[in-house]
Amino acid sequence: MQEQSGAPLLEVCVDDPAGLAAAIVGGADRVELCAALAVSGLTPAPGLIALAARAEIPVCAMIRPRPGGFTYSPDEIEAALLDIAAVRAAGLAGIVTGVTLPDGRLDLDTMARLRDAAGDMELVIHRAFDMAPDLDEALEQAIGLGACRILTAGGTRSAPEGIEGLARLSRLAGNRITIMAGGGVLPENAAMLLQAGVHDLHSSCTSVVADQALATRINIAASRPQTLPENVRALRVAMEKALEGAA
């Protein structure tokens, strides 16, 4: 059973060394480590995993072998299992993953294989959860798998849009599993989300950073989302103010 105690936590997803440092300096409680935030996150590279293992806050690694949907081939699952072994060997706190059947339901057999490969690491289910046609059923399945957290927007595109679903899932979850709101989480909606009953908030805390040299010299995208410490700090402060107002 997942025990929810203490203040809500802020998890920041990052995809490079600068973002990892920004999350820590800005006051994140936990990091989700990815590659390619521009495509909603993929499995991070070995070097970034090793660097994150030195962090003084918990780090969970995304296990997602490619962009796109969450129904994977046997070879993609094999790659995911090998990635989990590397993350476990590095000593990170957990894995963040999700596998679905073609109809959107959680693929329980494959998820159980990934969970078993993770061993004593935390199992977090990412927004593949929101693909489920019945979120209440998926919640019970996640609990049955032994997941500690679900990252969700309440079955919608963004957490503010899914506020009613998040509130219902939080009520149903109780102390059995943590419901963590993600997707469009910003300082201006942090209070609303916490008041709905979610326990943790998840955000990339990014701003678009441009590199004009790339734009003029070679054919590589000249801008990208970058996690910034001031953005992390702003969300942290908004959470603290929301909790003070609720006290």
C-alpha positions in Angstrom: 0.0 0.0 0.0 1.2 3.5 -0.9 1.4 5.7 2.2 0.7 9.4 1.4 2.1 11.6 4.1 3.5 15.0 4.3 3.3 17.8 1.8 2.7 17.2 -1.9 5.8 16.7 -3.9 7.1 18.4 -7.0 8.5 16.1 -9.7 10.3 17.7 -12.6 11.0 15.9 -15.9 14.3 16.7 -17.5 16.2 15.5 -20.6 19.7 16.8 -20.3 22.4 17.6 -17.7 21.4 21.3 -17.5 17.8 20.4 -16.8 18.9 18.0 -14.1 20.9 20.7 -12.4 18.0 23.2 -12.9 15.5 20.9 -11.2 17.7 20.4 -8.2 18.6 24.1 -7.8 15.0 25.1 -8.3 13.7 23.0 -5.5 12.3 19.8 -7.1 11.6 16.9 -4.7 12.1 14.3 -7.4 13.2 14.0 -11.0 11.9 12.0 -13.9 14.8 11.5 -16.2 14.1 11.3 -20.0 15.5 11.9 -23.4 13.7 14.1 -25.9 11.1 16.0 -24.0 10.0 17.5 -27.3 8.4 14.1 -28.1 7.1 13.7 -24.5 10.1 11.8 -23.3 12.1 8.6 -24.2 14.5 6.4 -22.4 17.6 8.5 -21.3 21.1 7.8 -22.5 23.6 5.8 -20.3 25.7 8.9 -19.6 22.8 10.9 -18.4 21.6 8.0 -16.2 25.1 7.7 -14.6 25.1 11.5 -14.0 21.7 11.4 -12.4 22.7 8.6 -10.1 24.9 11.2 -8.3 21.9 13.5 -7.6 20.9 14.2 -4.0 17.2 13.7 -4.7 15.4 10.6 -6.1 15.5 10.1 -9.8 13.2 7.8 -11.8 14.1 7.0 -15.4 11.6 6.9 -18.3 11.5 3.5 -20.0 10.0 4.3 -23.4 11.9 2.8 -26.4 10.4 5.1 -29.1 8.0 8.0 -29.7 4.4 7.3 -30.6 1.9 5.0 -29.0 2.4 2.5 -26.1 1.8 -0.8 -27.8 5.2 -2.4 -28.4 6.7 -5.2 -30.4 8.6 -8.1 -28.7 11.9 -6.5 -29.7 10.9 -3.1 -28.2 10.0 -4.9 -25.0 13.3 -6.7 -25.0 15.1 -3.3 -25.4 13.0 -1.9 -22.5 14.0 -4.8 -20.3 17.7 -4.2 -21.0 17.2 -0.5 -20.3 15.7 -1.4 -16.9 18.7 -3.5 -16.1 20.9 -0.6 -16.8 18.8 1.8 -14.7 18.8 -0.7 -11.9 22.6 -1.2 -12.0 23.0 2.6 -11.9 21.1 2.7 -8.6 18.3 5.1 -9.6 15.1 5.1 -7.5 12.6 3.8 -10.1 11.3 3.5 -13.6 8.5 5.3 -15.3 6.8 3.3 -18.0 3.5 2.2 -19.5 2.4 -0.4 -22.1 -1.1 -0.7 -23.5 -3.1 -3.1 -25.6 -4.4 -1.9 -29.0 -7.7 -0.9 -27.3 -5.9 1.3 -24.8 -6.2 -0.9 -21.8 -3.0 -1.6 -19.7 -1.1 -4.6 -21.0 -0.9 -6.3 -17.6 1.2 -9.2 -18.7 3.9 -7.0 -20.2 3.7 -4.5 -17.3 4.3 -7.3 -14.9 7.4 -8.3 -16.8 8.8 -4.8 -16.6 7.8 -4.6 -12.9 9.7 -7.8 -12.2 12.7 -6.6 -14.0 12.7 -3.4 -11.9 13.0 -5.5 -8.7 12.9 -3.2 -5.7 12.9 0.0 -7.7 9.7 2.1 -7.8 7.3 1.4 -10.6 5.5 4.5 -11.9 2.9 4.4 -14.7 3.1 7.4 -17.0 0.4 8.9 -19.2 -0.2 5.7 -21.1 -2.7 5.3 -18.2 -4.8 8.1 -19.8 -5.3 5.9 -22.9 -7.5 3.5 -20.9 -11.2 3.4 -21.8 -12.0 2.9 -18.2 -9.7 4.9 -15.9 -11.3 3.5 -12.7 -10.5 0.0 -13.9 -7.0 1.0 -14.9 -6.5 2.5 -11.4 -7.3 -0.8 -9.7 -5.0 -2.6 -12.2 -2.1 -0.2 -11.4 -2.6 -0.9 -7.7 -2.6 -4.6 -8.4 0.7 -4.3 -10.3 2.3 -2.7 -7.3 2.8 0.7 -8.9 3.6 3.5 -6.4 2.4 6.4 -8.6 0.3 7.2 -11.6 1.1 10.2 -13.8 -2.2 11.3 -15.3 -4.2 14.2 -16.7 -7.4 12.5 -15.8 -7.8 11.0 -19.2 -7.6 14.3 -21.0 -4.9 16.3 -22.8 -3.9 18.4 -19.8 -4.3 18.3 -16.0 -6.4 21.5 -15.8 -8.7 20.1 -18.4 -9.0 16.8 -16.5 -9.6 18.3 -13.1 -12.8 16.4 -12.5 -11.2 13.1 -13.4 -8.2 13.8 -11.3 -10.4 14.5 -8.3 -12.3 11.3 -8.8 -9.2 9.2 -9.2 -7.7 10.8 -6.1 -10.8 9.9 -4.1 -10.8 6.3 -5.4 -7.0 5.9 -4.8 -7.0 7.0 -1.2 -3.8 5.9 0.4 -3.3 3.0 -1.9 -1.4 4.8 -4.7 -0.2 8.4 -5.4 -2.1 10.3 -8.1 0.3 12.7 -9.7 -1.1 15.4 -12.0 0.9 16.0 -15.2 0.3 17.8 -18.5 0.1 21.6 -18.5 1.0 22.0 -14.9 2.0 25.6 -14.2 2.3 27.9 -11.2 -1.1 29.5 -12.0 -3.0 26.2 -11.8 -1.0 24.5 -9.0 -3.5 25.5 -6.3 -6.5 24.3 -8.3 -4.9 20.9 -8.9 -3.8 20.4 -5.2 -7.3 21.4 -4.1 -8.7 18.7 -6.3 -6.9 16.2 -4.1 -3.9 15.1 -6.2 -0.9 14.5 -4.1 2.0 15.3 -6.4 2.6 17.7 -9.3 4.7 16.9 -12.4 6.0 19.4 -14.8 8.9 20.0 -17.2 9.2 23.6 -16.1 10.6 24.5 -19.5 10.9 27.6 -21.6 11.8 27.6 -25.3 15.5 28.4 -25.7 16.8 29.4 -29.1 20.2 28.9 -30.7 20.4 31.3 -33.7 23.7 29.9 -34.8 22.0 26.6 -35.7 19.3 28.4 -37.5 21.8 30.1 -39.8 24.4 27.5 -40.3 23.1 23.9 -40.4 19.7 22.2 -40.7 19.0 21.5 -37.1 16.1 22.8 -35.1 17.1 26.2 -33.7 15.0 26.0 -30.5 14.1 23.5 -27.9 12.3 23.3 -24.5 14.8 23.7 -21.7 14.1 23.2 -18.0 15.0 26.4 -16.1 15.6 26.8 -12.4 13.5 29.9 -12.2 10.5 28.0 -13.6 11.0 25.2 -11.1 11.2 27.7 -8.3 8.1 29.5 -9.4 6.1 26.2 -9.4 7.6 25.3 -6.0 6.5 28.7 -4.5 3.0 28.4 -6.0 2.7 25.0 -4.3 3.8 26.3 -1.0 1.4 29.3 -1.2 -1.4 26.9 -2.0 -0.6 24.8 1.0 -0.4 27.8 3.3 -3.8 29.0 2.0 -5.3 25.6 2.7 -3.9 25.4 6.3 
